[in-house]
């Protein structure tokens, strides 16, 4: 089963923020989407279906659709709010934004959380050092710019915010053998792109990676379809073709530049790879 993080693709409807005087109350209401509330300053109370949640800054809560809720400012409060769906499913944002009780949004407008969203939705104080507050501040500022590029980057910011808020509440997906092997193969490729063989064989150079050379060869071949040696040689030979085509390089100089042990060996490998000897390649080029 895919990790929920790979399926998260939020659709942002609106972002708003503002100050709230002590004692202000928003009456009971219902949403058709989800609302992320981040309390940046002060203390407010959110009651969701009768459950009282004290939100002391910095604090966050995600209110799902069709849950009767109200908000009360216990002190002067500043909040950021973002209305969103977990997936991009709508071509237009429904209106109005929410429905005051006892009005209810039409069933066609309601977008519940998909089954892959980790439940129950968390709420709580933002961890020390969390970047969520600065992220949602940036998102609110960009939303006000009201252009398509800024709105698109708001979606990217919301994606990061949700990942950071929900990840602590869900068990991290274990690293698969495939992902570990892919990282190992990429590490080998990075080494091969910079490696020189003046200090020994490829096997000796790869010994510092802490794996048997045979295992490294299997992993690399699975990822890229060729052996490490074949990849390294192909990279050098492509470089050789460029040098020879550019002119001004003798076959002996190219062989030395690309660390072939002698021009004859270079010529044999070059012909096996290109079907032409270096001399014929230059002549026909």
C-alpha positions, -999 to +999 in steps of 0.1 A: +000+000+000+013+034-009+025+058+018-001+085+024+026+111+019+029+100-017-009+105-023-012+139-006-020+165-033-040+193-016-064+217-033-064+250-016-096+270-017-088+301+004-063+315+029-072+342+054-058+356+086-066+383+111-067+395+147-095+387+171-106+407+202-110+390+235-145+376+239-152+374+201-173+344+192-179+328+158-213+310+159-217+273+152-210+264+116-204+235+092-177+232+065-178+214+032-140+210+032-112+209+058-100+239+076-065+243+090-063+268+118-030+280+132-032+302+163-001+325+161-009+346+191-031+344+221-056+318+233-089+307+218-113+278+223-126+257+195-156+234+203-160+206+178-192+186+183-192+196+220-155+188+226-136+218+239-101+223+226-080+250+242-057+265+215-028+283+231-004+298+206+014+284+188-013+258+182-029+241+152-061+222+146-077+207+114-115+208+114-132+183+091-164+189+071-198+185+086-186+188+121-205+214+141-180+238+156-176+273+171-147+294+182-142+318+211-113+342+217-102+338+254-076+366+248-066+388+219-058+363+193-043+361+158-051+332+135-042+319+101-068+297+084-066+277+052-096+258+036-086+228+015-093+194+001-068+166+005-069+158-032-075+180-063-111+170-072-130+203-080-128+226-109-142+255-089-144+263-052-179+260-038-196+290-022-203+301+005-172+293+025-191+277+054-227+273+066-239+287+099-260+262+119-286+249+112-279+254+075-259+226+059-238+224+028-253+204-001-240+169-002-225+175-036-202+202-021-189+180+008-154+165+003-145+141+032-110+130+038-099+101+016-093+067+032-055+071+031-055+102+054-041+093+088-069+095+114-078+109+138-067+143+126-042+157+151-043+190+169-019+204+194+009+229+200+035+234+173+068+218+183+097+241+193+115+251+162+087+241+138+087+260+105+049+257+102+042+292+115+066+309+090+053+287+062+017+296+068+026+333+071+043+330+037+013+312+023-011+339+035+011+367+020+014+350-013-024+343-014-030+380-013-009+386-044-037+370-063-018+357-094-016+322-107+021+316-099+017+328-063-015+307-058+004+276-072+033+281-047+007+284-019-003+248-028+033+238-024+035+255+010+003+238+022+017+204+011+048+210+033+027+222+062+004+192+062+034+168+059+050+184+089+019+185+110+007+150+102+040+130+101+045+128+139+010+113+142+016+085+117+041+058+117+068+065+091+068+040+063+098+017+066+126+021+041+122-006+015+151-027+003+144-012-032+149+023-019+181+014-001+195-003-032+186+027-053+204+051-030+234+028-030+234+026-068+232+064-070+261+067-046+282+044-068+273+064-099+284+096-082+317+080-073+322+066-108+316+101-123+347+114-104+368+083-100+403+078-113+421+045-116+456+059-111+456+044-076+444+009-084+415-011-099+378-002-098+373-031-073+399-015-049+383+020-053+349+007-044+361-012-014+357+019+008+319+017+004+318-012+028+301-038+005+314-067-014+323-057-050+301-085-064+271-071-044+278-036-056+279-048-092+245-066-088+229-034-073+243-012-100+232-035-128+197-037-114+195+001-113+212+010-146+213-021-167+251-022-170+280-031-147+300-004-129+330-010-152+309-008-183+293+025-172+327+039-163+342+029-196+312+042-216+315+075-199+352+077-208+346+066-244+318+092-249+344+118-236+370+103-260+346+108-289+342+144-281+379+150-277+387+133-310+359+151-328+371+185-315+405+180-331+439+188-317+442+156-297+463+126-307+451+091-300+479+088-275+469+120-257+433+109-255+442+075-241+464+091-214+438+118-206+411+091-200+434+068-181+437+039-205+468+020-199+481+024-234+469+036-268+465+001-282+442-010-254+423+023-258+419+016-296+405-019-289+380-007-264+370+022-285+364+000-316+344-025-295+322+004-283+318+024-315+325-001-342+353+021-355+389+025-346+398+060-332+416+068-365+386+058-386+363+078-363+384+109-368+386+103-406+349+097-410+338+123-385 
